[in-house]
């Protein structure tokens, strides 16, 4: 089994649907890979910019139940009460990227826009993310 580091660069989002018309959005992002979760800082507006890097431990092969997926959720920080609001999410499958990184030592996906969707799969905006895998030596 090979192990390495999965690096995620969260760049920005755009065209996010604001569910609360009384106040401006304060979105942040939750990124999950397996049982590891990372959170971004809180940004402002429907076109937030983060430019933040997150790292996850990754193994290949990861076992029968490992799905090799990043789940990215955009959440609106509610400053008026204690309950934050889900905006949308996307899933990025990284099995091929990790596999290629194990073979060559490193692999990356350039910054790409991914559609974020509501639970009913309707369009809710997009998020830009770059992903890389570096094999531990």
N, C-alpha and C positions, 0 to 999 in steps of 0.2 A: 504494500500500500504506500502510495506517495502522498506527501502533504505539502501544502503551500499556503500562500496568502491570496485571498480574493480582495481586490481593491475596488471600491466603488467611489466614483466622483459624482456627487449630486450637484448638477449645475444650476438648473432653473426649472420653472414651470410657466405655462401660459394658458390663457383662455379658461381658467378654472371657474367653475360655476359657484357663485356665492349663494349659500343657502340662507344667509341672514342679511336682509336688505337694510336693516337699521344701522349696522356697524360695518366697518371695513374688515376684510379677511386678515387673519394672522396665521397663515399656514405653516406647519412644520411637517416633517416626514419621518415615518417609521420604516426602517429597512430590516427585513428578516431573511436570514439564510439559515436553514435548519432550525436549531434551537437558539441561535444567536440573534439578538436584536440590537439595533443602533438607532438613535434619534438625532435629527438635525436640530439646529437652532430655529427659533421662530422668526419668520420673515413677514413682510407686509404686502398686502394687495393681491390682485388676481394674476400678477406677473412676478411672483417672488424669485429672488436670486439667492442661492445659498453658496455655491462654490466650495463645498465641503467634501473632505475625503474620509471614507470609512473603511476599516479592514475587518475581514472575517477569516477565521481558520477554515481551511478546506482540505478535504482528503479525497483521493481517487484510487480505486473505486470506493464509494461511500456506503456500500451495503445495499441490500434489496430495497429498503424503504426510503432511501435517500432520493429526493426528487430533483436535486441540483437546480433549485429555483430561488430567485430573489423576489420577495413580495414587497412591493413598495406601496405604502399607503400614505395619502396626503390627508392631513387632519387640520381642522381649523381650531386654533386655541381660543377658547371663549374666555374673555377677560371679565365678563359681567357675572358669570356664575362658574361653578366648578366642573361642568360637563363640557368636554371638547366634542366637536362634531366631525364625523367622518365625511370627507369630501369625495374621494375616489381612490382607486388603486389600479396597479398594473402588476403583471408577473413577467419576469425575464428568466428564461431557461438558459442555464450556463453550463450544461453538461459537456457540450462540444468544446467550449472555450477551456474548461478545466482539463479535459482530455488532451487537447492540443498543447496546453501549457505543460502537462506532465511529459509529453513527448519531446518538446523543444526547449523547455526551461522557462518559457514565458509566452503569454498570448494576451491579446487585448482586443476590445471592441471600441472603436472610436466613439466620440460623443454622438448619441443617437436620441431622437425624439421617440418616446413611447406614449401611446394613447392611454389615458387613465379613464376608467369607466366606473359607473355606479353599480350597485349590486344587480340591477336589471340589465347590465351590460351596455347601457346607453352611454354615449360619449360625454365626458365631463372635463376635457382639456388634455394637455400633454405635459410630460416631464422629460427633461433632457438628462441623460446619464451616460457616463463612460465606465467600462468594466475592464479589469485586467486581472490575470492570474500569474503569480510568480512562484515557481517551484522552490521549496526549501532545499538547500544543498547540504 
